[in-house]
Amino acid sequence: MNIQEFIQTETPAIADAEDIATAARSIGLTKVHAWVEDESAVVSNTAERSKRCRARAEEKGLKQVSITAPVDHHAVLKAIAARTKDGEPLANVLESILAAIRPQLSPAPPKQEARPAKTTWLSITRSVMQGWRKWLSIHRTFHIGTAISPPRQ
């Protein structure tokens, strides 16, 4: 027996909401609140048109991307997007844009050759002294602290 049959057979013609709720609980139903899509909501023409336009673009393999980039780079990014959207291969677009931009770019600093580390008596002495300095700072604090501080009672 479903709820409609139950309500029609078991409840009188004039029943209040509390009686119906009690009857529904008696057959094992629970009151539930839920959010459902409002079918009466009106969608504007503009929203429908933009939805259709995006669907057509996606069928062609195009989709909008939102990115954050420095303002100075916006013109370059727009040019890449417009030219690739028109069907030009990305490699050709990037080569031509880099050729146009390259004179404006600052030249890269020349690479310095890495010098091999020379082992001299001075470098050995420095590394040994750093180790001794660390050892002394730890032990001197400990020994001075115990020698100067009065004994605890």
Sequence and secondary structure as in RCSB ss.txt:
>XXXX:A:sequence
MNIQEFIQTETPAIADAEDIATAARSIGLTKVHAWVEDESAVVSNTAERSKRCRARAEEKGLKQVSITAPVDHHA
VLKAIAARTKDGEPLANVLESILAAIRPQLSPAPPKQEARPAKTTWLSITRSVMQGWRKWLSIHRTFHIGTAISP
PRQ
>XXXX:A:secstr
  HHHHHHHHS SS  HHHHHHHHHHTT          TT    HHHHHHHHHHHHHHHTT         GGGHH
HHHHHHHHHHTT  HHHHHHHHHHHHGGGS               HHHHHHHHHHHHHHHHHHHHHHHHHHHHS 
   
